[in-house]
């Protein structure tokens, strides 16, 4: 499960071949003891939760990097290496 970005205590992951449980394109996000799964490119929470302020940061990051995220998703579901994506600064 490669981390594709880290910022403000958030770690964003995209798993390889990860279409069984959540059939939509998505990312996994961890912050402290919290975990959530966000759909791409719309940012709906599919599972789990994060503090409200951290959720807003993730949604902003998804909005800024929609094309990169979808490109990584295409690579990940076919088992190819994915690329890191710029964090929020």
C-alpha positions in Angstrom: 0.0 0.0 0.0 2.1 2.9 -1.2 1.7 6.3 0.3 1.1 8.8 -2.4 1.1 12.0 -0.2 1.7 13.1 3.3 0.7 16.6 4.7 -0.5 18.1 8.0 -0.4 14.7 9.7 -2.5 13.0 7.0 -1.2 10.0 5.0 -2.8 9.2 1.7 -2.6 5.7 0.3 -3.7 4.0 -2.9 -3.7 0.3 -2.9 -3.0 -2.0 -5.9 -5.9 -4.0 -7.4 -8.2 -2.4 -4.8 -11.6 -2.8 -6.5 -13.3 -5.6 -4.5 -14.9 -3.7 -1.6 -15.2 -0.2 -3.0 -15.8 -0.5 -6.7 -15.3 3.2 -7.3 -11.9 4.9 -7.6 -10.8 5.9 -4.1 -8.1 6.7 -1.7 -7.4 5.6 1.9 -6.5 8.3 4.4 -5.1 8.0 7.9 -4.7 10.6 10.5 -3.7 9.6 14.0 -6.1 6.8 15.0 -8.7 7.9 12.4 -9.1 6.3 9.0 -11.4 7.1 6.1 -11.9 6.1 2.4 -12.7 8.9 0.0 -14.2 8.3 -3.5 -12.5 9.9 -6.5 -13.0 12.4 -8.0 -15.9 13.7 -5.9 -14.5 13.2 -2.4 -17.5 11.4 -0.9 -16.6 9.5 2.3 -17.2 5.8 1.6 -16.1 4.5 5.0 -14.7 5.8 8.3 -14.3 9.4 9.3 -11.7 12.1 10.0 -11.9 15.3 12.1 -13.8 18.0 10.1 -10.8 20.2 9.6 -8.7 17.3 8.2 -11.6 16.2 5.9 -11.6 19.7 4.4 -7.9 19.5 3.7 -8.3 16.1 2.0 -11.2 17.4 -0.1 -9.1 20.5 -1.1 -6.2 18.2 -2.1 -8.5 15.9 -4.1 -9.9 18.9 -6.0 -6.4 20.2 -6.8 -5.1 16.8 -8.0 -8.1 15.1 -9.7 -6.2 14.3 -12.9 -3.2 12.9 -11.1 -5.3 10.8 -8.8 -7.3 9.3 -11.6 -4.1 8.6 -13.5 -2.6 6.8 -10.4 -5.9 4.9 -10.0 -5.6 3.6 -13.6 -2.1 2.4 -12.9 -2.9 0.9 -9.4 -5.9 -1.2 -10.6 -3.7 -2.7 -13.3 -0.9 -3.4 -10.8 1.5 -0.9 -12.2 3.7 1.4 -10.1 2.0 4.7 -9.0 3.5 8.1 -8.6 3.6 10.4 -5.5 1.4 13.5 -5.7 2.3 16.9 -4.4 1.0 17.5 -0.8 -0.8 20.6 0.3 1.6 23.3 1.5 
